[in-house]
Amino acid sequence: MAAGRGFTQSCVVALVIWAALIAAYWYVAWQRLAEAGPALAIAVLGGTFAALLVSSFIGIFTSRSERAAIRRARAMEPVRDGRLEAASGPIRPIDAPLAAPFTGQPCVAYDYDVKRESKSDYAGFALAPCVVDTPRGPARVLGWVMLDEFPAAPQDRIDRKRAVEYLSSAQLESVGLPGLLRAFRQVIADDDGAIRKDFRIGGTDIELQGTRMIERSIPVGTTVTVIGHWSEGRQGFVAGGPSLLRLFPRDLESSRKQTGGDALRTFGIAAVLFLILHGILVPMYYLAPGGRAAAAGSVWDERDCDRQQTMLKRGANPNEVGRDAITPLMNSARLSDPDCVANLIDAGARLEDRDKFSDTALAHAIAAGRDDNVNVLLGAGAKDFRVTAATGRAIQDGDAPLAAVSRYIDAVFRGDFDTMARLRAHTSVRRLEDQRENLPFWQSRLPKTFTLDNGWMNEDAATLTIRGSTSSGPQRIVYHVERQREAAPGQAEAEGTVWQIRYEWHPDER
């Protein structure tokens, strides 16, 4: 019964994958739409078509194994116990043939389906103990084979009276999905080749008026190709693991061509349907309103930490992008209390997102003098760009970063916008000219002469604090300076052209 267990496990795995794909689509759709009905519809459609695409892709590789088995059979290679093999020849019952239930035709196997509109009332199948007479000798067929490759009987040959007699005498099993899986597990691992199952699915009294009746059968002597795992001990073909026996109403060469073509055709159809569906779903997703996040509101500039936390729990986006690519975390880091910063981090705010000037939330907190928020961000794992005694050496008089700061302050007092633009990141002469009226304010916040309070530098950056008197009183100012490029030939590093001020903040101000 190993094959039966393998089939059941395979079905369970397939259902789990299908359910997982549906869950993934539902999660994505729900985050955007926040409406259960549309999200569920998208989930079922998207998950189902994705599962079909995956299944058909796997089928391409399965068909390669089947074509290899057919090639070995055509070359008359010896069969090997447990390996996927193929054989072809007339099929015949070992004892008496079966009689097809609706037409009475002598056959080796049959299946039937009685439908009312789109639902089945009755279904069943049967297989007689049989062999395929191959050039290498008779080979038994041990386990149920799908008859989807065989043509259905013409409707004018269906005898409804015979069908009523058959169903009335049959031991009909009422069956749902668990029962159906159990039945298949039994029949694919059959020991002697004798199989018969009849199911009552939706019918009550055997009334066939208004039903559509489908019957397929394999007439005695039909040339078939069988593909399955060879059992040396039982001298026949059996199901192997999750693989069913395959039976085709044609010879080896025709089966080889059909097998490969069917797999590629199935994958092609699945891929086209997948693309068509997603061609509809993707625009719907992106054109839909913000959904759950939009319904919860924006926390981009929310400074009431309790209200912010409630909005985040309702689905507000902690990584919303506002003007200048500033996120809620950056905004809170410079303007809000530590609880607001912590709320955003707990809700999944990304610590290292950068604004249009490549500044992180930590840079915003530092530049705003918010040491309380700096500590929260560092505790959450934010990367500190500042150079400290642990990551650099002490700055000395004459070092290039200090010289760059000195030249910048001198340029501010001279109103030298060219020099200021060279020494300050993320600015330009034009931008400074547009803000010329702010020059007196900038000068009021800087000391004309200063002393180095402390500072550390490495090869690429420096963080230093200066102290001096300004028109508004004593001031401490912190600068973070970064190396931008190597000095040109003949250009002295002390000129300050290779170091540029990235950040400036006043720790005594809030």
ChimeraX attribute file (.defattr): number of C-alpha atoms within 10 A of each C-alpha:
attribute: neighborCount
match mode: 1-to-1
recipient: residues
	/A:1	15
	/A:2	13
	/A:3	22
	/A:4	25
	/A:5	16
	/A:6	17
	/A:7	25
	/A:8	19
	/A:9	15
	/A:10	15
	/A:11	14
	/A:12	13
	/A:13	12
	/A:14	14
	/A:15	13
	/A:16	12
	/A:17	17
	/A:18	20
	/A:19	17
	/A:20	14
	/A:21	20
	/A:22	23
	/A:23	17
	/A:24	15
	/A:25	22
	/A:26	23
	/A:27	16
	/A:28	15
	/A:29	23
	/A:30	21
	/A:31	18
	/A:32	22
	/A:33	23
	/A:34	20
	/A:35	13
	/A:36	12
	/A:37	11
	/A:38	13
	/A:39	19
	/A:40	18
	/A:41	15
	/A:42	22
	/A:43	23
	/A:44	18
	/A:45	17
	/A:46	22
	/A:47	22
	/A:48	19
	/A:49	22
	/A:50	24
	/A:51	22
	/A:52	20
	/A:53	21
	/A:54	16
	/A:55	15
	/A:56	21
	/A:57	18
	/A:58	13
	/A:59	18
	/A:60	19
	/A:61	13
	/A:62	15
	/A:63	19
	/A:64	15
	/A:65	14
	/A:66	21
	/A:67	23
	/A:68	15
	/A:69	24
	/A:70	26
	/A:71	17
	/A:72	16
	/A:73	20
	/A:74	15
	/A:75	9
	/A:76	12
	/A:77	12
	/A:78	10
	/A:79	19
	/A:80	12
	/A:81	15
	/A:82	15
	/A:83	14
	/A:84	23
	/A:85	26
	/A:86	26
	/A:87	28
	/A:88	28
	/A:89	24
	/A:90	19
	/A:91	26
	/A:92	25
	/A:93	20
	/A:94	14
	/A:95	9
	/A:96	13
	/A:97	19
	/A:98	22
	/A:99	17
	/A:100	25
	/A:101	26
	/A:102	24
	/A:103	20
	/A:104	14
	/A:105	18
	/A:106	17
	/A:107	24
	/A:108	26
	/A:109	29
	/A:110	26
	/A:111	23
	/A:112	21
	/A:113	20
	/A:114	22
	/A:115	20
	/A:116	17
	/A:117	10
	/A:118	8
	/A:119	13
	/A:120	18
	/A:121	20
	/A:122	24
	/A:123	22
	/A:124	20
	/A:125	23
	/A:126	24
	/A:127	26
	/A:128	24
	/A:129	22
	/A:130	25
	/A:131	23
	/A:132	26
	/A:133	19
	/A:134	18
	/A:135	13
	/A:136	14
	/A:137	12
	/A:138	19
	/A:139	23
	/A:140	25
	/A:141	31
	/A:142	29
	/A:143	27
	/A:144	28
	/A:145	24
	/A:146	15
	/A:147	21
	/A:148	13
	/A:149	12
	/A:150	16
	/A:151	13
	/A:152	15
	/A:153	16
	/A:154	12
	/A:155	13
	/A:156	7
	/A:157	12
	/A:158	17
	/A:159	14
	/A:160	15
	/A:161	10
	/A:162	15
	/A:163	19
	/A:164	16
	/A:165	13
	/A:166	14
	/A:167	19
	/A:168	12
	/A:169	8
	/A:170	14
	/A:171	13
	/A:172	16
	/A:173	16
	/A:174	14
	/A:175	16
	/A:176	12
	/A:177	8
	/A:178	9
	/A:179	12
	/A:180	14
	/A:181	16
	/A:182	16
	/A:183	14
	/A:184	18
	/A:185	23
	/A:186	19
	/A:187	24
	/A:188	25
	/A:189	23
	/A:190	20
	/A:191	16
	/A:192	14
	/A:193	24
	/A:194	17
	/A:195	19
	/A:196	17
	/A:197	17
	/A:198	20
	/A:199	22
	/A:200	20
	/A:201	18
	/A:202	16
	/A:203	17
	/A:204	9
	/A:205	7
	/A:206	14
	/A:207	10
	/A:208	18
	/A:209	8
	/A:210	9
	/A:211	16
	/A:212	14
	/A:213	23
	/A:214	18
	/A:215	25
	/A:216	24
	/A:217	27
	/A:218	24
	/A:219	20
	/A:220	18
	/A:221	15
	/A:222	16
	/A:223	21
	/A:224	22
	/A:225	25
	/A:226	28
	/A:227	27
	/A:228	27
	/A:229	24
	/A:230	24
	/A:231	22
	/A:232	12
	/A:233	7
	/A:234	14
	/A:235	16
	/A:236	21
	/A:237	29
	/A:238	30
	/A:239	31
	/A:240	22
	/A:241	18
	/A:242	18
	/A:243	19
	/A:244	22
	/A:245	21
	/A:246	20
	/A:247	23
	/A:248	22
	/A:249	20
	/A:250	20
	/A:251	17
	/A:252	24
	/A:253	15
	/A:254	12
	/A:255	22
	/A:256	20
	/A:257	11
	/A:258	15
	/A:259	20
	/A:260	18
	/A:261	14
	/A:262	14
	/A:263	20
	/A:264	16
	/A:265	14
	/A:266	18
	/A:267	21
	/A:268	15
	/A:269	15
	/A:270	21
	/A:271	19
	/A:272	13
	/A:273	16
	/A:274	19
	/A:275	14
	/A:276	11
	/A:277	16
	/A:278	18
	/A:279	11
	/A:280	10
	/A:281	16
	/A:282	11
	/A:283	10
	/A:284	12
	/A:285	17
	/A:286	10
	/A:287	10
	/A:288	11
	/A:289	14
	/A:290	18
	/A:291	18
	/A:292	19
	/A:293	24
	/A:294	17
	/A:295	16
	/A:296	18
	/A:297	17
	/A:298	18
	/A:299	27
	/A:300	21
	/A:301	16
	/A:302	19
	/A:303	17
	/A:304	13
	/A:305	20
	/A:306	13
	/A:307	13
	/A:308	24
	/A:309	20
	/A:310	13
	/A:311	20
	/A:312	22
	/A:313	14
	/A:314	15
	/A:315	20
	/A:316	25
	/A:317	26
	/A:318	24
	/A:319	21
	/A:320	16
	/A:321	15
	/A:322	13
	/A:323	8
	/A:324	10
	/A:325	16
	/A:326	23
	/A:327	26
	/A:328	25
	/A:329	33
	/A:330	29
	/A:331	20
	/A:332	26
	/A:333	31
	/A:334	23
	/A:335	20
	/A:336	20
	/A:337	16
	/A:338	19
	/A:339	19
	/A:340	25
	/A:341	27
	/A:342	20
	/A:343	20
	/A:344	23
	/A:345	18
	/A:346	13
	/A:347	16
	/A:348	12
	/A:349	20
	/A:350	18
	/A:351	20
	/A:352	15
	/A:353	17
	/A:354	18
	/A:355	18
	/A:356	11
	/A:357	13
	/A:358	12
	/A:359	17
	/A:360	25
	/A:361	29
	/A:362	28
	/A:363	22
	/A:364	24
	/A:365	24
	/A:366	25
	/A:367	21
	/A:368	20
	/A:369	19
	/A:370	21
	/A:371	17
	/A:372	15
	/A:373	27
	/A:374	25
	/A:375	16
	/A:376	18
	/A:377	23
	/A:378	13
	/A:379	10
	/A:380	13
	/A:381	11
	/A:382	18
	/A:383	15
	/A:384	14
	/A:385	13
	/A:386	18
	/A:387	21
	/A:388	18
	/A:389	11
	/A:390	7
	/A:391	11
	/A:392	17
	/A:393	15
	/A:394	16
	/A:395	19
	/A:396	14
	/A:397	10
	/A:398	10
	/A:399	14
	/A:400	24
	/A:401	32
	/A:402	26
	/A:403	17
	/A:404	25
	/A:405	22
	/A:406	15
	/A:407	17
	/A:408	23
	/A:409	21
	/A:410	19
	/A:411	18
	/A:412	18
	/A:413	16
	/A:414	13
	/A:415	17
	/A:416	15
	/A:417	20
	/A:418	14
	/A:419	18
	/A:420	23
	/A:421	20
	/A:422	20
	/A:423	24
	/A:424	19
	/A:425	17
	/A:426	14
	/A:427	13
	/A:428	16
	/A:429	15
	/A:430	12
	/A:431	12
	/A:432	18
	/A:433	14
	/A:434	10
	/A:435	10
	/A:436	14
	/A:437	10
	/A:438	11
	/A:439	16
	/A:440	12
	/A:441	10
	/A:442	13
	/A:443	19
	/A:444	15
	/A:445	18
	/A:446	25
	/A:447	23
	/A:448	16
	/A:449	13
	/A:450	17
	/A:451	12
	/A:452	16
	/A:453	13
	/A:454	16
	/A:455	23
	/A:456	22
	/A:457	26
	/A:458	16
	/A:459	9
	/A:460	12
	/A:461	21
	/A:462	29
	/A:463	27
	/A:464	24
	/A:465	20
	/A:466	20
	/A:467	18
	/A:468	17
	/A:469	16
	/A:470	17
	/A:471	12
	/A:472	10
	/A:473	11
	/A:474	13
	/A:475	19
	/A:476	22
	/A:477	21
	/A:478	20
	/A:479	22
	/A:480	23
	/A:481	28
	/A:482	21
	/A:483	19
	/A:484	14
	/A:485	11
	/A:486	11
	/A:487	15
	/A:488	10
	/A:489	6
	/A:490	6
	/A:491	12
	/A:492	12
	/A:493	17
	/A:494	16
	/A:495	13
	/A:496	23
	/A:497	23
	/A:498	21
	/A:499	29
	/A:500	26
	/A:501	25
	/A:502	19
	/A:503	18
	/A:504	18
	/A:505	17
	/A:506	17
	/A:507	17
	/A:508	10
	/A:509	11
	/A:510	10
